[in-house]
Amino acid sequence: MKTGLAETLERIAALIETRKKADPKTSYVAKLLSQGEDAVLKKIGEEATETVLAAKSGERLHLVREVAERRARRVAPPRGHLGTGRESRPQA
């Protein structure tokens, strides 16, 4: 059994493969993927920026919360955010 980064990346890849087959009207991930590579990269950039800014703030708790938010989305996604494909998320 693989552990660490390799296992995490494989789990994420498998999850994305499953979600991209969902209906873009009901799945945020499917909708994002249907918008093309630039939309996906923009979202990744937004999430990375939030994490970097939390780290820059020097407030350890802020960084921990930001990273935990991302981990929580993988385990128990909030409504419409990297979810099961049954929900939708309004675009900002």
C-alpha beads as a LAMMPS data file, in Angstrom:
LAMMPS data file: protein, C-alpha beads

92 atoms
91 bonds

1 atom types
1 bond types

-500.0 500.0 xlo xhi
-500.0 500.0 ylo yhi
-500.0 500.0 zlo zhi

Masses

1 110.0

Atoms # bond

1 1 1 0.000 0.000 0.000
2 1 1 1.352 3.403 -0.980
3 1 1 1.538 6.135 1.605
4 1 1 2.224 9.807 1.655
5 1 1 2.219 12.100 -1.332
6 1 1 1.937 9.393 -4.005
7 1 1 -1.171 7.900 -2.395
8 1 1 -2.743 11.322 -1.933
9 1 1 -2.153 12.291 -5.564
10 1 1 -3.555 8.987 -6.798
11 1 1 -6.677 9.421 -4.652
12 1 1 -7.176 12.965 -5.942
13 1 1 -6.719 11.847 -9.565
14 1 1 -9.237 9.022 -9.111
15 1 1 -11.732 11.393 -7.493
16 1 1 -11.401 13.907 -10.325
17 1 1 -11.882 11.141 -12.906
18 1 1 -15.115 10.130 -11.180
19 1 1 -16.397 13.669 -10.777
20 1 1 -15.673 14.783 -14.340
21 1 1 -18.240 12.248 -15.574
22 1 1 -20.991 13.914 -13.514
23 1 1 -23.518 16.397 -14.858
24 1 1 -22.000 19.924 -14.927
25 1 1 -25.418 21.269 -13.880
26 1 1 -25.204 19.447 -10.551
27 1 1 -21.462 19.010 -9.938
28 1 1 -19.127 21.929 -9.298
29 1 1 -16.096 19.851 -10.311
30 1 1 -17.714 18.698 -13.564
31 1 1 -18.741 22.269 -14.330
32 1 1 -15.255 23.589 -13.645
33 1 1 -13.680 20.883 -15.787
34 1 1 -16.165 21.545 -18.612
35 1 1 -14.997 25.174 -18.677
36 1 1 -11.530 24.105 -19.764
37 1 1 -7.982 24.048 -18.549
38 1 1 -7.750 27.802 -17.914
39 1 1 -10.715 27.691 -15.511
40 1 1 -9.181 24.758 -13.631
41 1 1 -5.790 26.465 -13.416
42 1 1 -7.426 29.691 -12.232
43 1 1 -9.171 27.803 -9.409
44 1 1 -5.944 26.044 -8.422
45 1 1 -4.214 29.434 -8.403
46 1 1 -6.914 30.943 -6.193
47 1 1 -6.629 28.129 -3.674
48 1 1 -2.818 28.287 -3.712
49 1 1 -2.885 32.060 -3.236
50 1 1 -5.153 31.751 -0.210
51 1 1 -2.736 29.251 1.341
52 1 1 0.339 31.379 0.583
53 1 1 -1.296 34.486 2.042
54 1 1 -2.244 32.549 5.154
55 1 1 1.391 31.431 5.500
56 1 1 2.658 34.971 4.914
57 1 1 0.409 36.342 7.632
58 1 1 2.644 34.676 10.199
59 1 1 -0.414 33.503 12.063
60 1 1 0.048 29.764 12.375
61 1 1 -3.616 29.211 13.198
62 1 1 -4.681 31.001 10.001
63 1 1 -2.443 28.714 7.926
64 1 1 -3.620 25.607 9.758
65 1 1 -7.243 26.579 9.144
66 1 1 -6.607 27.264 5.454
67 1 1 -4.879 23.917 4.909
68 1 1 -7.461 22.098 7.036
69 1 1 -10.200 23.624 4.893
70 1 1 -8.652 22.002 1.825
71 1 1 -8.262 18.651 3.572
72 1 1 -11.845 18.793 4.834
73 1 1 -13.072 19.281 1.275
74 1 1 -11.450 15.987 0.322
75 1 1 -13.033 14.140 3.245
76 1 1 -16.402 15.850 3.746
77 1 1 -16.914 18.540 1.113
78 1 1 -19.187 21.435 1.947
79 1 1 -22.285 21.774 -0.204
80 1 1 -21.214 22.272 -3.790
81 1 1 -17.480 22.408 -3.215
82 1 1 -15.650 19.419 -4.662
83 1 1 -18.710 17.457 -3.680
84 1 1 -20.287 14.206 -4.657
85 1 1 -21.801 15.495 -7.865
86 1 1 -25.261 15.886 -6.326
87 1 1 -24.864 19.535 -5.431
88 1 1 -24.077 22.780 -7.154
89 1 1 -22.092 25.817 -6.156
90 1 1 -22.857 29.329 -7.316
91 1 1 -20.027 31.017 -9.177
92 1 1 -18.444 34.034 -7.493

Bonds

1 1 1 2
2 1 2 3
3 1 3 4
4 1 4 5
5 1 5 6
6 1 6 7
7 1 7 8
8 1 8 9
9 1 9 10
10 1 10 11
11 1 11 12
12 1 12 13
13 1 13 14
14 1 14 15
15 1 15 16
16 1 16 17
17 1 17 18
18 1 18 19
19 1 19 20
20 1 20 21
21 1 21 22
22 1 22 23
23 1 23 24
24 1 24 25
25 1 25 26
26 1 26 27
27 1 27 28
28 1 28 29
29 1 29 30
30 1 30 31
31 1 31 32
32 1 32 33
33 1 33 34
34 1 34 35
35 1 35 36
36 1 36 37
37 1 37 38
38 1 38 39
39 1 39 40
40 1 40 41
41 1 41 42
42 1 42 43
43 1 43 44
44 1 44 45
45 1 45 46
46 1 46 47
47 1 47 48
48 1 48 49
49 1 49 50
50 1 50 51
51 1 51 52
52 1 52 53
53 1 53 54
54 1 54 55
55 1 55 56
56 1 56 57
57 1 57 58
58 1 58 59
59 1 59 60
60 1 60 61
61 1 61 62
62 1 62 63
63 1 63 64
64 1 64 65
65 1 65 66
66 1 66 67
67 1 67 68
68 1 68 69
69 1 69 70
70 1 70 71
71 1 71 72
72 1 72 73
73 1 73 74
74 1 74 75
75 1 75 76
76 1 76 77
77 1 77 78
78 1 78 79
79 1 79 80
80 1 80 81
81 1 81 82
82 1 82 83
83 1 83 84
84 1 84 85
85 1 85 86
86 1 86 87
87 1 87 88
88 1 88 89
89 1 89 90
90 1 90 91
91 1 91 92
